[in-house]
Amino acid sequence: MKPVIVIPARMAATRFPGKPLADIHGKPMIQHVIERALASGLGDVVVAAGDQVIIEAIQGLDCKAVLTDPNLPSGSDRIHAALEKIDPGHIYTHVLNLQGDLPHLDPGLLTILLNLLNTSDFDISTLCYQITDDTELKDPGCVKIAMTELDKNIFKALYFSRSVLPYGDGPHYHHIGLYGYLRNSLDKFVNLPPSPLEKREKLEQLRALENNMKIGVQCVNSNPFGIDTKQDLEKLKATL
């Protein structure tokens, strides 16, 4: 097993343009994310950058940087394009997709993600936590998962939705947007056409489920605080 952590980043975020270089106490956001990835100690760290200015901002850090097409449709496409450039021989066997807007990530979550992928027959691994706030439950920005439990806190994903699911009494779970891929599974995934449910829900992980790929989910206790807006950034600065 030779894992790699890949961080997709681009400047043209719709709700927060220039987000990767947003200053957090003297460092750009992308640097905080890189440092979290390095702290996991799991393997090489690669930034799949959609813009040259991101590469220039992280020069001197202990990571690789690859310029990718800014018009690629998703982060998964961006990490795949970066790996095809730097590792065409598939030396890396496991790929961890770390979003570039998680500067407060617990590095231990990456270890959980990798272990789940490495000790199962899943094609893809991801994480979730139990929802306790009704406001969050009804928020379409909070992606929910319907899943079946295989072992304590380990599940097989059945469906992802922006709507409340499943119906009825019982726990609901918020999907954390971190992914682990077997390298061959990533190759397969990005070469599949966008699926009907993916386009309807605007959730690319549904493409995997519609094509019979297995997604494993582990439930954890912490939710990494993602930065989607400038208001989110100010909240994070106040807690660090």
C-alpha positions as CSV (number, residue, x, y, z in Angstrom):
1,M,0.0,0.0,0.0
2,K,1.3,3.4,-1.0
3,P,-1.2,6.2,-0.2
4,V,-1.2,9.8,-1.4
5,I,-3.2,12.7,-0.2
6,V,-4.4,15.0,-3.0
7,I,-5.9,18.5,-2.3
8,P,-7.9,20.0,-5.2
9,A,-7.9,23.8,-5.1
10,R,-9.0,26.5,-7.5
11,M,-9.5,30.2,-7.3
12,A,-12.9,30.5,-9.0
13,A,-15.2,29.3,-6.1
14,T,-18.7,30.6,-6.8
15,R,-19.5,31.7,-3.2
16,F,-15.9,32.7,-2.2
17,P,-13.6,33.6,-5.1
18,G,-9.9,33.3,-4.2
19,K,-10.7,31.0,-1.2
20,P,-7.4,29.0,-1.3
21,L,-5.4,32.1,-0.6
22,A,-7.7,33.6,2.0
23,D,-5.5,34.7,5.0
24,I,-5.9,32.8,8.3
25,H,-3.6,34.3,10.9
26,G,-0.8,35.0,8.4
27,K,-1.0,31.9,6.3
28,P,-3.1,31.2,3.2
29,M,-5.9,28.7,3.8
30,I,-4.3,26.1,1.4
31,Q,-1.2,26.1,3.6
32,H,-3.2,25.2,6.7
33,V,-4.8,22.3,4.8
34,I,-1.4,21.1,3.6
35,E,-0.1,21.2,7.2
36,R,-3.0,19.1,8.3
37,A,-2.4,16.6,5.6
38,L,1.3,16.4,6.5
39,A,0.5,15.9,10.2
40,S,-1.4,12.7,9.3
41,G,1.9,11.1,8.4
42,L,0.2,8.9,5.8
43,G,2.2,9.7,2.7
44,D,3.0,12.3,0.1
45,V,0.8,15.4,-0.2
46,V,-0.1,16.8,-3.6
47,V,-2.0,19.9,-4.5
48,A,-4.0,19.7,-7.7
49,A,-4.1,23.4,-8.4
50,G,-6.4,25.0,-11.0
51,D,-4.4,28.2,-11.0
52,Q,-0.7,29.1,-11.1
53,V,-1.0,31.6,-8.3
54,I,-1.9,28.7,-5.9
55,I,1.3,26.9,-6.9
56,E,3.4,30.1,-6.3
57,A,1.8,30.5,-2.9
58,I,2.9,27.1,-1.6
59,Q,6.4,27.1,-2.9
60,G,8.8,25.9,-0.2
61,L,6.2,23.7,1.6
62,D,6.8,19.9,1.8
63,C,4.4,19.0,-0.9
64,K,4.1,18.6,-4.6
65,A,2.1,20.9,-6.8
66,V,0.5,20.2,-10.2
67,L,-1.3,22.6,-12.4
68,T,-4.5,21.2,-13.7
69,D,-7.2,22.5,-16.1
70,P,-9.3,25.0,-14.2
71,N,-12.3,24.0,-16.3
72,L,-12.4,20.4,-15.0
73,P,-15.9,19.7,-13.7
74,S,-15.1,18.4,-10.2
75,G,-12.5,17.9,-7.5
76,S,-12.3,14.2,-8.4
77,D,-11.4,15.0,-12.0
78,R,-8.8,17.4,-10.7
79,I,-7.1,14.9,-8.5
80,H,-7.2,12.3,-11.2
81,A,-5.6,14.7,-13.7
82,A,-2.8,15.6,-11.2
83,L,-2.0,11.9,-10.6
84,E,-1.9,11.1,-14.3
85,K,0.8,13.8,-14.6
86,I,3.0,12.8,-11.7
87,D,2.3,9.1,-11.4
88,P,1.4,7.5,-14.7
89,G,2.8,4.2,-13.6
90,H,0.3,3.9,-10.7
91,I,2.9,3.7,-7.9
92,Y,0.3,5.3,-5.6
93,T,-2.3,2.6,-4.7
94,H,-4.7,4.5,-2.4
95,V,-5.8,8.1,-3.0
96,L,-7.2,10.4,-0.2
97,N,-9.2,13.4,-1.5
98,L,-8.9,16.2,1.0
99,Q,-10.9,19.3,0.2
100,G,-8.9,22.5,0.2
101,D,-11.4,24.4,2.4
102,L,-10.8,22.3,5.6
103,P,-8.1,24.2,7.4
104,H,-9.2,23.0,10.8
105,L,-9.3,19.3,9.9
106,D,-8.4,16.6,12.5
107,P,-5.6,14.7,10.7
108,G,-6.8,11.5,12.4
109,L,-9.9,11.5,10.1
110,L,-7.6,10.8,7.1
111,T,-6.3,7.7,8.9
112,I,-9.8,6.5,9.5
113,L,-10.6,7.0,5.9
114,L,-7.6,5.1,4.7
115,N,-8.1,2.2,7.2
116,L,-11.7,1.8,6.1
117,L,-10.6,1.5,2.5
118,N,-7.7,-0.9,3.3
119,T,-9.6,-3.3,5.4
120,S,-12.7,-3.9,3.3
121,D,-13.9,-4.6,-0.3
122,F,-15.1,-1.0,-0.8
123,D,-14.2,0.9,-3.9
124,I,-14.5,4.3,-2.1
125,S,-14.5,5.3,1.5
126,T,-16.0,8.4,3.2
127,L,-17.2,9.7,6.6
128,C,-20.3,10.9,8.3
129,Y,-21.5,12.1,11.7
130,Q,-24.9,12.0,13.4
131,I,-27.1,15.0,13.0
132,T,-28.4,16.5,16.2
133,D,-29.6,19.9,15.0
134,D,-33.0,20.1,13.1
135,T,-31.8,23.2,11.3
136,E,-29.0,21.2,9.8
137,L,-31.3,18.3,9.0
138,K,-33.5,20.6,6.8
139,D,-30.6,22.4,5.2
140,P,-30.1,21.2,1.5
141,G,-26.5,22.2,1.9
142,C,-26.2,19.4,4.4
143,V,-25.9,16.1,2.4
144,K,-27.6,13.2,4.1
145,I,-26.9,9.5,3.7
146,A,-29.1,6.5,3.7
147,M,-27.0,3.5,4.6
148,T,-27.0,0.0,6.2
149,E,-24.8,-0.9,9.1
150,L,-22.2,-3.6,8.6
151,D,-20.3,-3.3,11.8
152,K,-20.1,-0.9,14.7
153,N,-20.0,2.6,13.1
154,I,-19.2,1.1,9.7
155,F,-21.8,1.3,7.0
156,K,-22.5,0.7,3.3
157,A,-23.9,3.8,1.5
158,L,-27.2,3.2,-0.3
159,Y,-28.1,6.8,-1.3
160,F,-27.0,10.4,-0.8
161,S,-29.5,13.3,-0.9
162,R,-30.0,17.0,0.0
163,S,-33.4,16.0,1.2
164,V,-34.2,14.5,4.6
165,L,-33.7,10.7,4.4
166,P,-34.6,8.1,5.4
167,Y,-38.1,8.9,6.3
168,G,-39.4,8.2,9.9
169,D,-38.0,8.1,13.3
170,G,-34.3,7.2,13.9
171,P,-30.9,8.8,13.4
172,H,-29.9,10.9,10.4
173,Y,-26.3,11.3,9.2
174,H,-24.4,14.3,7.7
175,H,-22.0,13.3,5.0
176,I,-18.4,14.6,5.4
177,G,-16.9,15.4,2.0
178,L,-13.7,13.5,2.4
179,Y,-13.0,10.5,0.1
180,G,-10.6,7.6,-0.1
181,Y,-10.3,5.8,-3.5
182,L,-8.5,2.7,-4.6
183,R,-6.5,4.0,-7.5
184,N,-8.2,1.8,-10.0
185,S,-11.6,2.9,-8.6
186,L,-10.7,6.5,-9.1
187,D,-9.8,5.7,-12.7
188,K,-13.1,4.0,-13.2
189,F,-15.1,6.7,-11.6
190,V,-13.8,9.7,-13.5
191,N,-14.3,7.9,-16.8
192,L,-17.9,7.2,-16.2
193,P,-20.4,9.7,-17.7
194,P,-22.4,11.9,-15.2
195,S,-25.4,9.8,-14.1
196,P,-29.1,10.9,-14.0
197,L,-29.3,11.0,-10.2
198,E,-26.0,12.8,-9.9
199,K,-27.3,15.6,-12.2
200,R,-30.6,15.8,-10.4
201,E,-29.2,15.9,-6.8
202,K,-25.9,17.7,-7.9
203,L,-23.9,15.0,-6.0
204,E,-21.2,13.2,-7.9
205,Q,-20.9,10.3,-5.5
206,L,-24.3,9.1,-6.8
207,R,-22.5,8.3,-10.1
208,A,-20.5,5.7,-8.2
209,L,-23.6,4.1,-6.7
210,E,-25.5,4.1,-10.0
211,N,-22.7,2.1,-11.5
212,N,-22.6,-0.5,-8.7
213,M,-19.4,0.8,-7.0
214,K,-19.3,0.2,-3.2
215,I,-19.0,3.2,-0.9
216,G,-18.1,2.5,2.7
217,V,-18.9,5.0,5.4
218,Q,-17.5,5.3,8.9
219,C,-19.4,7.4,11.5
220,V,-17.1,9.7,13.5
221,N,-17.7,12.2,16.4
222,S,-16.2,15.3,14.8
223,N,-17.2,17.4,11.9
224,P,-14.4,19.3,10.1
225,F,-15.4,23.0,9.8
226,G,-15.6,23.7,6.0
227,I,-15.1,27.2,4.7
228,D,-17.8,28.0,2.0
229,T,-18.2,31.8,2.6
230,K,-16.3,34.8,4.0
231,Q,-18.6,34.6,7.1
232,D,-17.4,31.0,7.7
233,L,-13.9,32.2,7.5
234,E,-14.5,34.8,10.2
235,K,-16.1,32.2,12.5
236,L,-13.0,30.0,12.0
237,K,-10.6,32.8,12.8
238,A,-12.4,33.4,16.0
239,T,-11.9,29.8,17.2
240,L,-8.3,29.3,16.2
